[in-house]
């Protein structure tokens, strides 16, 4: 699936909430996606697949809401 530049940006913004949970390769890849987003670069197909995989992995975690503390 080819995603638009706006879709890429929205996914990266959504993943920023989960960045503190990322370790190893996930953290390194995400840092690179942030840099490429700042440079307004389109991601190649493999990078888009990796970005979508990160979204699926971390979105399943659902951070705790502040009202549950």
C-alpha positions as CSV (number, residue, x, y, z in Angstrom):
1,X,0.0,0.0,0.0
2,X,1.4,3.4,-1.0
3,X,0.7,6.1,1.5
4,X,0.6,9.8,1.0
5,X,3.1,12.2,2.7
6,X,0.2,13.3,5.0
7,X,-0.6,9.7,6.0
8,X,3.1,9.2,6.9
9,X,3.2,12.3,9.0
10,X,0.0,11.4,10.8
11,X,1.3,7.9,11.7
12,X,4.6,9.3,12.9
13,X,2.7,11.8,15.1
14,X,0.6,9.0,16.5
15,X,3.7,6.9,17.3
16,X,5.4,9.8,19.2
17,X,3.1,8.9,22.2
18,X,4.7,5.4,22.2
19,X,8.4,6.5,21.6
20,X,9.3,6.0,25.2
21,X,8.4,2.3,25.0
22,X,10.5,1.7,22.0
23,X,13.9,-0.1,22.4
24,X,16.6,-1.3,20.0
25,X,15.8,-1.5,16.3
26,X,12.3,0.0,16.9
27,X,13.7,3.1,18.5
28,X,16.4,3.5,15.9
29,X,14.0,3.1,13.0
30,X,11.5,5.5,14.5
31,X,14.2,8.2,15.1
32,X,15.1,7.8,11.4
33,X,11.4,8.2,10.4
34,X,11.2,11.4,12.5
35,X,14.2,12.8,10.7
36,X,12.9,11.9,7.3
37,X,9.5,13.4,8.2
38,X,11.2,16.7,9.2
39,X,13.0,16.7,5.8
40,X,9.7,16.1,4.0
41,X,10.9,12.9,2.4
42,X,8.6,10.2,1.1
43,X,9.2,6.8,2.5
44,X,10.0,3.9,0.2
45,X,7.7,0.9,0.2
46,X,9.8,-1.1,2.7
47,X,10.0,1.9,5.1
48,X,6.2,2.3,4.8
49,X,5.7,-1.3,5.7
50,X,8.1,-0.9,8.7
51,X,6.2,2.2,9.9
52,X,2.9,0.4,9.6
53,X,4.3,-2.6,11.6
54,X,5.5,-0.2,14.3
55,X,2.0,1.3,14.5
56,X,0.3,-2.0,14.8
57,X,2.8,-3.2,17.5
58,X,2.6,-0.1,19.7
59,X,-1.0,0.9,19.1
60,X,-2.0,-2.4,20.7
61,X,-0.3,-1.2,23.9
62,X,-2.8,1.7,24.4
63,X,-1.2,4.0,27.0
64,X,-3.0,4.3,30.3
65,X,-5.1,7.4,30.6
66,X,-4.2,9.9,33.3
67,X,-7.6,9.4,35.0
68,X,-6.7,5.8,36.0
69,X,-3.9,6.9,38.3
